[in-house]
Amino acid sequence: MKHYDTFGFSEIYRDIALEYVDYKQSLGFKYSYAEQSKINRMLRFIYAHSKSDPILALQPELVKAYAKKRDNESARTLHTRQSHIRQFALFLNLRGISAFVYPKELVKVSKSFVPYIFTKDEMNRIFQEADAIKPNKNKFINTPYIYPAVIRMLYGSGLRVSEALALKCEHVDLDNGILVVMKGKNNVSRLVPVSESLRQYLSIYNSKVVRMGNPYFFPALHLERYAPITIRNQFKMLEEKAGIPQLSTGRYPRVHDLRHTFSVHALEQMIRKGMDPYCSLPILSTYLGHKDVESTEKYLRLTKQYFIDILQFSLENAEKIFPEV
């Protein structure tokens, strides 16, 4: 009943919907509200248009109709919808229900974007430049402390820049090294433990910053918090000063690439400790605040070449880290 109250599964397909959600969760997928809403829409379509007996014995015509491109729909949205009905059909077949499985070759999504993974030397140069920042034109005394601390938090915890800037003092437990992210992306709240070195750094930062009643951990003027664009612009200037190379697009790597860098380094560390990389994805997914493991897998799949070129994984082993779900 909890699932029904929250996600509105119709009574006619509620049992199979909950069984499918439980199945996905047993595999390590969180299957958040957004994911369950998509399943709800898919089942609503099936039960409204299926001419099969039983209804869930999905025929090719029905599956292809659901997987057909709609007006003004992006390739990524279409790809996701095709993947959903393919995965659901595979689940039905496991239950002994003969359902047509949409082909594995889904609509192609552009893979031109490759995140930038900073080296430790590059990060040290960025930190050095950040530590040299002086008070801004408004003589804001906190400026020399804010930017170095924000960048270190992003690099050391994988937080999104908006999540870091939204932190209030009450959300930062400096005694135990825990960050409390309240309603981050996808409306997901989570606890984020940080390393001892980052905890110590943030403690020193906290002892220096002047708040004047500002509740935010990274206080701006007038009791406000910093805007993400301010951090992005400052980070770009730091990259230029630190000699970070521009990309082929003529732009510098984004501050969001610190999150990609954290993700890759975290997976690298788990592999070095002997953990099964694929089994560790649910852990990393929860830590990052992703809505499901598929998001984390896609996040890391973009950097597969990093594992081959930098960490010297064989192509075979790199492929094993990212099998089809």
N, C-alpha and C positions, 0 to 999 in steps of 0.2 A: 504494500500500500504506500510505503514511503516513496518508491520510485514513481508510482502513479500520481501521487499528489504533486510531486515535484516536476515531472516531465510530461504529464498529460497523456500517457499512452492510452489509446482507446481500449475499451474492455474486450473488443473482439480480437485484438492481437496483443493484449497486455502480457499474457503468459510467455509467448514466444519472444517478445521484446525483452522481457526481464531475463529470460534464459540466455538470450544472446549477449546482453550486457554482462551477466555473470560470467559467461564464457570468456569474453574479452578481458574482463578484470582478472580472471584466473591466469591469464597469460601475461599479466603485468601492466595492462593498459588501464589507466584511471577512468576513462570514458566519462568525461565531464559533462556538464549540462549542455554545452554546445554540441558535443558528439551525440548525446542521446537525443537532442532535438533533431539532428540530421537523420537518425534512425527512425524517429517518429514520422518525419516527412516521407521517408522512403516507404515505410510500412503503410502509411495512409494512401500512397500512390498505388501500391500493390493491391491492397484490399479494395480500392475503388475501380481498378481496371483489370484485375486478373479474371480470366475465363477458365482457369484450370480447376480441376477437382482432384485433390484438394487445392485450395487457393495458393498455397505455398509451393506447389509443384511448378515453379516458374518456367514459363515457355519463352523461347528465344525472342518472340515478337515483343513481349512485355518488357523483358530485360533491356532490349535494344531501344525501346521507346523511352525508358527511364534514362538510359545512358546517352540519349541523343542531345546534341548541343541546342541550347535555348538562346533566344534573342539576347544580344549584348552580354553573353556569359563569357567570362574569362576562361582561358585554357586550364588554369589551375583549379577553378571551381568545378569545371566539367570533369577534370581528372579525379578530383576528390569524390564526386558523385559516382563515377564509374567504379572507383575502388571500393566504395561502400557496398554497392550491389554485388560486386564480384566476391567480396569477403563474406557477405551474408549468404550467398549461394553456396560457397564452400562449407560454411557452417551447417546449412540445411542438408547438404550431402553427407556430412559427418553424422547427422541424426537419422539418416536413412530416407530423407525426402529427396526425391530426384528433382533437381533444379538446374536450369541452364546456367553455366558459369561464364560470365563475360570474359572474353579473351584477356590474356595477361598483358597484351600490348595495348595499354591504355593510351588516351590522347597524350601527345608529347607536351611536356612543359619545358619552357626555356631553361637551360642549364648554363647560360652564359655567365651568370653571377657566381663568383668564387670568393668567399670571405678571405680576408687577409689575416694570417696568423703571425703575430709579432714574435720576434726572437727575444730571448732574455736580454741580450745586449741592447736591442732597440728599446726595450722597456726601461732599462737602466738609464739610457740617454734621455728618455722622456721624463723619467722621475727627476733626473738632474736638472733639467730645464724647468720643471714645475717647481722644484725647491728653490729656484732662483727668482720666482715671481715676487714683485714688490707690491705695496698697496696701490689700488687703482686710482683713477683721477679724482674719485670722490673721497680719497684718503680712507677708504674702508679698511679698518685694521685687520679684518678677518681674511682679506683676499689672499695673502701669502700662505694661509693655512688651508683654505677651502679646496683649491684646485688640486694640490698634491694629495689630499686626503680622499677626495672624490675619485680620482684616477686610480689610486691604490685600492680603493674599495671595489671598483668595477673590475679591475684586473684580478683581484684576490678572491672575489666572491661570485662573479658571473652575473651580478644584478644588472637589470636594465637600467639605463641612466635615469629614467622617470621614477623607477622604484627607489633608487638610492636618494634622489632629491626629495622624495615624499616621506622619507624616514623622519619621525619625530624622536626627540630624546628618549621618550618612554618606550620606543621600539628598539632601542639599542642597548642590549645588556652587556656592558663592558666587563662585568665580573666573570661572566661565563662565556663570553664571545659568541653571542647569539643575536642575529638581526631578525626582527619580526616584520615581514613584509605584509602589509594589510591591503587586501584586494588589489593585487597586481594585475597584469594582463590576464584576460579571460576570467576576471573576478576571483582569482585564486589567491588565498592567503597562505603563507608558509613560514616556517622557521628556517633560517639559514645560518648554520654554524660557520665560523671563520677560523682561520689558522691562528696559532698563538702569536705569531709575529705580527699579523694584521691587528689582532686584538690589542697588543701592546702599542702599536702605532696609533690606533684610534683613541686609546686612552690618553696618550700624550697630546694628541690633537685636541681632545676634549678639554684638557686642562688649560689650553692656551686660548681657545676661541672665546670671544666676548659675545654674549647672546642678547643682553638687554631685553629679556622677556620673550625673545623669539623661541617658539617651541620646536623648530626644526633642527635636526642634527647638523645640517649644513645651512646656517642662517644667512639670509640675504638682508638687505636694508628694509626698513619699515615693516618689520615682523613678517616678511614674505619669505618664500623659498626661491631658490635659483630655478630658472627655466632651462629645459634641456638644450635649447638652441645656444644658450650662453656657454654651456659646457662643451658643446660640439665645436663652436667657433674657437674657444680657447685651446681645445685639444688640437685642432688643425694648426694653430700657430706654434704650439709646442712641437708638433711633428716636423714642421718646417725648420725650426731651430735645432732640433735633434738630428736633422739629416735623414729623416725617414724618406725613402724614395716614393715618388708619385707612381700611381698605377698607370696602366696603358690608357686609361680614360683621361689622364691629366689631372686626376683628383688624388687627394691623400686618402689613406685608409680611414674608415669611419670609427668614431668612438665605440659604436656597437660591435666592432670587430674585437674589442677587448673581451666581450662575452663569448665570441667564437673561440678566441684564444684560450680563455679559461676552460671551455668545454673540451677542447682538444687536449689540453695539458692534464685535465682531470682524468679523462679516459686513458691517456698515456700512463699516468701514475697508477691507475687501477690495473692496467695490463702489466706494468713492471712488477706489481705486487703479486701477480699470479692469478688475478681474478679473470673469470670468463668475460670478455668484453661485451658480448651480447646480453648476458645475464645482468651485467652492471648497468645497462641502459635505464631500467626503471628507477634505479637509485638516482642517477644523474638527472633523469626527467623530473623527478620530484624536487630535487634541489634547485633546478633551473626554473621551476614553475611552469613547465610546459603542460598543455592540456592533455597530452597523451604521449606514449613512447614513440609513436610514429613521427611526431614533431621533432623529438630529439634525434631520431635516426636520420631524418631528412637534414637536420642541422649539421650533423657530423658527416653525412655522406658527401656533402659539398667539399669537405676537406680530406677526402680519402687519399688524394695524391700526396698530402702532407705526410701521411703514415708511410707511404712508399718512398718518397724522396728524402725526408728528414729523419724519420725513425727507422728507415731501412726495412720496412715490412715487405715481404714478397707480395706480388699481386694476388696470389691465392689466399694468403692470410688476411690481406686487406679486404678482400671480397667476403671472407667469412664473418667479418665484423658486422657487415650490413646485408644479411640475407633478406629475401622477401618475407614479409610478415604474413 
